[in-house]
Structure formats: C-alpha cells, structure tokens
C-alpha cells in the first residue's frame, strides 16, 4: 500500500499507549500512535527540533527512548538492549512484559496487541524499519510473515529475559490467578483472546504481492550498494 496510507492505517489500528516508529528510505522517521502521525526530520525542519537534544555536535540530534541525558552510574536507567531473530512464519507465544519495550523490526512482521480500552486485539502489519513501543503489561505477540528469518532489535527497562516478570504467558497468569492475584485474571482473559485471534487473523498470515516486489527491490538495492 502507498506509504502515507500505511501510516494512516497504523494510526487507526494501534491501541492507545502503543507507538510505532517507521524509518523511511529518505531518512525521515515517523512516530505513529492512535490518531496521531508525527514526522521527525530535525536536520531539515526546525519545527522537529523542539524536543530534540544536541548530539555531540551542533546540527546533530538525538531523542532518548529509554534513559535520559542524565543517565550515569549514580542515575542508572537499568535498561537492556538486544538482538532477536524470529523463525520464518512463526510467532512468539502471546505474553506481557513487566516493563516497557521498544522493538525494531527489520523485516515483514506483524504484531497482535491487546487493546484493554476496547477489549479487542489490534492486528498491526509492520514493514521493515518499524520501531514499535509496547507499554508494560500490554499483552502482545510478534509474528514473522516472511519466508526469511526476522531480525529484531529490542530495548527494555528493568529486567532481563531470566526475570520472572519478563514474559508472562497465559499459563503463568492462570497460576497467579489460582494463588489469588486478582489482576492476573484480567491478564489471562486478554492473553487467551490474543492466542485465539493470532491463529486465525489474516493480517499475520503472509507477505503481500506488493511487499514481495518491494523485498526484491531491497535485495537489488543491497547488491548495488555493496558494489558502490
């Protein structure tokens, strides 16, 4: 679909609290949230510099996603940053993280996000270069729609993958509910609904013909750039 229409569709699909960052080929980053699309192009547009920080040199800009300019040993952000790889045509078991996450998808992905406000699942298709912000405790499942492995870059606050709150599945939430955790009951219902819809929703099923053509062009661009 045309790029502008893709952004508009994201803005009407994402649940409140989730944000996608889309990296366009011309160096512009678009931050997309519910009913809001913002263009980030600070080196060419003065109005985009409002909440940016000077990045080492004048004319260079940065924007913190996790942590701040004051992050130090005395003021730690306690953040993690890692690479991930998802097998072709597979999805993660639906889960919720105990801390907010930023996930950069470098392939043709999709993500089911549970929208507590409307008690529905938002099914979001992602193109390469999309950075998705997932708030803490929002049930979700990342999916690889393509025939190739899906590389991800993941940053989160507060915990590593061994932490008991890192990825809470429906089975784990049910066990907590049996122990009397009332908040876990709400999480169980959301995760079970997400499990059911991820298995049947067409948004997660495949790569479109347009996307396959775009993928071929990306590969061609890589060949041309590699010989530059």
Secondary structure, DSSP 8 states (H G I E B T S, - for coil): --HHHHHHHHHHHS-TT-EEEEE-TTS-EEEEETTEEEEE-TTT-GGGGTT-EE-SSTT-EE--SSS-TT-SSSS---EEEEEEEE-TT-B---BB-SS-EEEEE-SSEEEEEEETTTTEEEEEEE-TTEEEEE-TT--EEEEE-SSS-EEEEEEEES--TTSTTS-B-HHHHHHHHHTT-HHHHHHHHHHHHHHHHHTT-GGGT---HHHHHHHHHHHHHHHHHHT-
